[in-house]
Amino acid sequence: MKNKYIILTLSLAGLIAAQSKNDFISPNENLIAENILPIPKSLNQVIKKYSESRNAGIAGIHPNGKEIIATTRFASTNQLHKISFPMGARKQITFFDEPVSTASYEPVKGEYLIYGKDTGGNEFGQLFKLDLKTLESQLLTDGGRSQNGGITWKKDGSGFYFSSTKRNGGDRDIYYMDPLKPEDTQLVLEVKGGGWGISDLSEDGKKLLISEYVSANDSYLYIYDLETKKLEPITDRKEKGVVQGGASFSKNPDEIFYVTDRNNEFSRLAVLNLKTKKTDYLTSSIPWNVEDYDLSEDQSRLAFVTNESGINKLYIMDTATKKYTQVSQIPIGLIGGVKFSNDGKSLYFSRSAADSGSDIYKMDMASQSIERWTESEQGEMQPADMSVPKLIEWKSFDNLKISGFYYPAASKFTGKRPVIINIHGGPEGQSMASSLGSSNYFTNEMGVAMIYPNVRGSSGFGKTFIAADNWDLRMNSVKDIGALLDWIAKQPELDKDRIMIMGGSYGGFMTLATAYEYADKIRCSVDIVGISDFNTFLKNTEEYRRDLRRVEYGDERIPKMAAFFTKIAPLNNIDKIKKPMFIIQGTNDPRVPVTEAVQMRDKLKAQGKTVWYLEAKNEGHGFRKKENVDFQRLAVIRFMQEYLLK
């Protein structure tokens, strides 16, 4: 009888445990979750209001100018969709587990597309041909550990030039392919380095404009003669600290348009005479970077986008007179993907704002009237649920002015509010006045304010600012966060005792460094694909990007630099970390390898520190699949509940 009672008691205990387990969310089979507290299913229901938003971006314009290919998500990942008229149905044409974000129409008849896709976030993008009648795809490139992309079509659609690392995995050479005969792909130009790419092809198809990216402060231009096989420099390779890129042939065969910060803090649109080497700067009256532009097929008009203190503006230039005007009827926000239709009568672009996701618009060039082509769902979120950013500024330890965007907690919350400081990657990235998207849950439901800083090293504030964190100046950017912590302490509505640091990639390093430098001023931290030691990072990052990163961070092969990296490595300062940490990583990350996360996690555990860990076996440099993104978001919220809000 006693034994029966024990069995019955154990059975009831098992039943209760099973029932309890069913009340919580389990990570999917691709996720490795360690030390994460149970996440109730009820939280998943609450967050759905904020997690179901979509965005749409433009991938390609049909040669007829009346149809487009957009990227948007209806299931797990972004896929390609065809749209035939304004606000028309988004007809999905790719159906993969992996996201597809780039596409280019064959430029004459538009009967097929070339698109790129990697596997599991490994960034070894392969090129595919998609027949738009049968929706059948054909692999065009080697399918291995190579990067392929940056295609530039011949005008007659008979083939395209593209860049690839397939020769040795490190050098980005130039190739030519007829997509109907991919087996005959030819190596056109062999180069040294991973920063090479194609900017343009001349009207007669005889010359390529080639760019070489060395760093955020150094890039160069060349002309490659396809007949003589000669590569001639356009810009001076000996001139350091100058950005020169985004080149296009103009109507005058002796001139090119390009973007450069030569003799200026900011990147200006310019015209370079190839014979005289004389440069005319076209946008000097705008003291901000020109970030993007497109030249119409007949080269009579040019559309360009500026980045003015984290807001984009669109301008139209008459290439004959070089005069330009701002397109003033576009509401304040972010603008991207500007592209003319082949006939030059229309300009397509995407736009987003703080209270909306990204959508596609078309401007009639004659009337300058703008029509909306997509309206992406924002889930159940309403504009009133979305925090609107304010530009803030503070002075760092050396009196350098630093700025960022502050998203207040909803006004329904009273008292001092907790704060998330979310640091961008790059380090040459820039936080802009964009929508928080699902992070509006933090501000509107949890009452947490968010600050997105642009520390020194960020782009958009001039070339001196972008170089102000290079090599042994690295920790000065961390001090910028220290100054922000002091700024928060002076704000009457913010709680200096409840601050969480969060960031991805280089922002992950900043998070880890802040966690040990300012351990007494924060509550917790979330490191996403972050660098824990620059020595091991530079040793293990993919070969095609290793030298490019050394220019920015420093060369670990130099003993003095290696010693500096050892000194500042979060991995070597574990004893100074006092607050809970959450580490998030993709197994297949080619940029910041998974070893950076694992070694940090293991050393924290060995010293008895509180560390949560989440790794996705089918992701790379950040999560892209919705089921993984959703679990990551829920886990971060649970982490905040436990360590930031309590």
PEBELWO-V191799 format. One record per backbone hydrogen bond with DSSP energy under -1.0 kcal/mol. CO is the residue of the C=O (numbers start at 1). NH is the residue of the N-H. E is the energy in kcal/mol with one decimal. If there is no record, write none. Layout:
BEGIN
CO&NH&E / CO&NH&E
END
This chain:
BEGIN
1&5&-2.0 / 2&6&-2.0 / 3&7&-2.4 / 4&8&-2.6 / 5&9&-2.6 / 6&10&-2.5 / 7&11&-2.3 / 8&12&-2.4 / 9&13&-2.3 / 10&14&-2.5 / 11&15&-2.4 / 12&16&-2.6 / 13&17&-2.5 / 14&18&-2.6 / 15&19&-2.6 / 16&20&-2.8 / 17&21&-2.5 / 18&22&-1.8 / 20&23&-1.1 / 21&24&-1.6 / 23&41&-2.8 / 28&31&-2.1 / 30&617&-3.3 / 32&615&-2.4 / 34&613&-2.3 / 39&25&-3.0 / 40&43&-1.2 / 41&45&-1.4 / 42&46&-1.6 / 43&47&-2.3 / 47&50&-2.3 / 47&51&-1.2 / 57&71&-2.7 / 60&69&-3.0 / 62&65&-2.6 / 67&62&-2.9 / 68&83&-2.4 / 69&59&-3.2 / 69&60&-1.7 / 70&81&-2.7 / 71&57&-1.9 / 72&79&-2.7 / 76&626&-2.4 / 78&100&-2.4 / 79&72&-1.9 / 80&93&-2.8 / 80&94&-1.1 / 81&70&-3.1 / 82&91&-2.5 / 83&68&-2.4 / 85&88&-2.3 / 89&91&-1.0 / 91&82&-3.1 / 104&114&-2.3 / 111&132&-2.0 / 112&106&-2.4 / 113&130&-2.8 / 114&104&-1.9 / 115&128&-2.6 / 117&126&-2.4 / 119&122&-1.7 / 123&125&-1.6 / 125&148&-1.5 / 126&117&-1.8 / 127&140&-3.0 / 127&141&-1.0 / 128&115&-2.2 / 129&138&-2.0 / 130&113&-2.2 / 131&135&-2.5 / 136&131&-2.4 / 138&129&-2.5 / 144&146&-1.5 / 147&165&-1.6 / 149&163&-2.7 / 152&161&-2.8 / 154&157&-1.8 / 159&154&-2.8 / 160&177&-2.7 / 161&152&-2.6 / 162&175&-3.2 / 163&149&-2.0 / 164&173&-2.0 / 165&169&-3.0 / 171&173&-1.1 / 173&164&-2.1 / 174&188&-2.7 / 174&189&-2.0 / 175&162&-2.2 / 176&186&-2.5 / 177&160&-2.6 / 178&181&-2.5 / 181&184&-2.2 / 182&185&-1.5 / 186&176&-2.6 / 189&174&-2.5 / 193&172&-2.8 / 195&213&-2.9 / 197&211&-2.8 / 200&209&-2.9 / 202&205&-1.7 / 206&226&-2.7 / 207&202&-2.8 / 208&224&-2.8 / 209&199&-3.2 / 209&200&-1.2 / 210&222&-2.6 / 211&197&-2.0 / 212&220&-2.3 / 218&214&-2.4 / 218&215&-2.3 / 220&212&-2.6 / 221&234&-2.7 / 221&235&-1.5 / 222&210&-2.7 / 223&232&-3.2 / 224&208&-2.5 / 225&229&-2.0 / 230&225&-2.6 / 232&223&-2.9 / 236&239&-1.3 / 242&219&-2.1 / 243&261&-1.4 / 245&259&-3.0 / 248&257&-2.8 / 252&255&-2.3 / 254&274&-3.5 / 255&250&-1.9 / 256&272&-2.7 / 257&248&-2.4 / 258&270&-2.9 / 259&245&-2.5 / 260&268&-3.5 / 261&264&-1.9 / 265&463&-1.8 / 267&290&-2.0 / 268&260&-2.4 / 269&282&-3.1 / 270&258&-2.3 / 271&280&-2.8 / 272&256&-1.9 / 273&277&-2.3 / 278&273&-2.7 / 280&271&-2.5 / 283&286&-1.9 / 286&288&-1.6 / 289&307&-2.2 / 292&305&-2.9 / 294&303&-2.6 / 296&299&-1.8 / 300&319&-2.2 / 301&296&-2.8 / 302&317&-3.4 / 303&294&-2.4 / 304&315&-2.8 / 305&291&-2.8 / 305&292&-1.2 / 306&313&-1.5 / 310&433&-1.9 / 311&308&-3.5 / 313&306&-2.4 / 314&327&-3.1 / 315&304&-2.3 / 316&325&-2.0 / 317&302&-2.2 / 318&322&-2.6 / 323&318&-2.7 / 325&316&-2.5 / 326&328&-1.3 / 333&312&-2.1 / 334&352&-2.1 / 336&350&-3.0 / 339&348&-2.9 / 341&344&-1.7 / 345&365&-2.6 / 346&341&-2.3 / 347&363&-3.0 / 348&339&-2.4 / 349&361&-3.2 / 350&336&-2.0 / 351&359&-2.2 / 352&334&-2.8 / 353&356&-1.5 / 356&353&-1.2 / 358&56&-2.7 / 359&351&-2.5 / 360&373&-3.1 / 360&374&-1.3 / 361&349&-2.1 / 362&371&-2.7 / 363&347&-2.1 / 364&368&-2.6 / 369&364&-2.7 / 371&362&-2.6 / 377&54&-2.8 / 378&381&-1.6 / 382&385&-2.3 / 383&386&-1.4 / 390&406&-2.9 / 392&404&-1.9 / 394&402&-3.2 / 396&399&-2.1 / 400&396&-2.5 / 402&394&-2.7 / 403&454&-2.8 / 404&392&-2.8 / 405&452&-2.9 / 406&390&-2.1 / 407&450&-2.4 / 410&413&-2.0 / 417&495&-2.9 / 418&449&-2.7 / 419&500&-2.8 / 420&451&-2.8 / 421&502&-2.8 / 423&504&-1.1 / 425&429&-1.3 / 429&459&-1.6 / 432&434&-2.5 / 436&439&-2.0 / 437&440&-1.8 / 438&441&-1.9 / 439&442&-1.1 / 439&443&-1.1 / 440&444&-3.1 / 441&445&-2.1 / 441&446&-1.4 / 442&448&-2.7 / 443&410&-2.4 / 449&420&-2.4 / 450&407&-3.6 / 451&422&-2.6 / 452&405&-2.1 / 455&458&-1.9 / 462&466&-1.8 / 463&467&-1.1 / 465&457&-1.5 / 465&468&-1.1 / 467&470&-1.4 / 470&473&-2.1 / 471&474&-1.5 / 473&476&-1.8 / 474&477&-1.2 / 475&479&-1.8 / 476&480&-1.1 / 478&482&-1.7 / 479&483&-2.3 / 480&484&-1.5 / 481&485&-2.4 / 482&486&-1.5 / 483&487&-1.9 / 484&488&-2.7 / 485&489&-1.6 / 487&490&-1.1 / 488&491&-1.7 / 491&494&-1.3 / 493&417&-3.1 / 495&498&-1.7 / 498&419&-2.4 / 499&523&-3.3 / 499&524&-1.1 / 500&421&-2.9 / 501&526&-2.7 / 502&423&-3.0 / 503&528&-2.6 / 504&507&-2.1 / 505&509&-1.5 / 506&510&-2.5 / 507&511&-1.9 / 508&512&-2.5 / 509&513&-3.1 / 510&514&-2.4 / 511&515&-2.0 / 512&516&-1.0 / 513&517&-2.7 / 514&518&-2.6 / 518&521&-1.8 / 524&501&-1.8 / 525&582&-2.1 / 526&503&-1.7 / 527&584&-2.8 / 528&505&-2.2 / 532&571&-2.2 / 533&537&-2.6 / 534&538&-2.5 / 535&539&-1.3 / 536&540&-1.8 / 537&541&-2.3 / 542&545&-1.6 / 545&549&-2.0 / 546&550&-1.7 / 547&551&-1.4 / 549&553&-3.1 / 550&554&-1.7 / 552&471&-1.7 / 555&558&-1.8 / 558&562&-2.6 / 559&563&-2.3 / 560&564&-1.6 / 561&565&-2.6 / 562&566&-2.2 / 563&567&-2.0 / 564&568&-2.1 / 565&569&-1.4 / 569&572&-1.4 / 570&573&-1.7 / 573&576&-1.5 / 574&577&-1.5 / 580&525&-1.6 / 581&612&-2.7 / 582&527&-2.9 / 583&614&-2.4 / 584&529&-3.1 / 585&616&-2.0 / 586&589&-1.3 / 590&542&-2.1 / 593&596&-2.0 / 594&598&-2.5 / 595&599&-2.4 / 597&601&-2.9 / 598&602&-2.8 / 599&603&-1.7 / 600&604&-2.2 / 601&605&-2.5 / 602&606&-2.3 / 603&607&-1.3 / 604&609&-2.8 / 605&608&-1.8 / 610&581&-2.1 / 612&583&-2.7 / 613&34&-2.9 / 614&585&-2.3 / 615&32&-3.4 / 616&587&-2.9 / 616&619&-1.1 / 619&588&-2.6 / 620&622&-2.1 / 625&629&-2.6 / 626&630&-3.1 / 627&631&-1.4 / 628&632&-2.6 / 629&633&-2.5 / 630&634&-2.3 / 631&635&-2.6 / 632&636&-2.3 / 633&637&-2.3 / 634&638&-2.4 / 635&639&-2.3 / 636&640&-2.6 / 637&641&-2.7 / 638&642&-1.8 / 639&643&-2.6 / 640&644&-2.0 / 640&645&-2.6
END
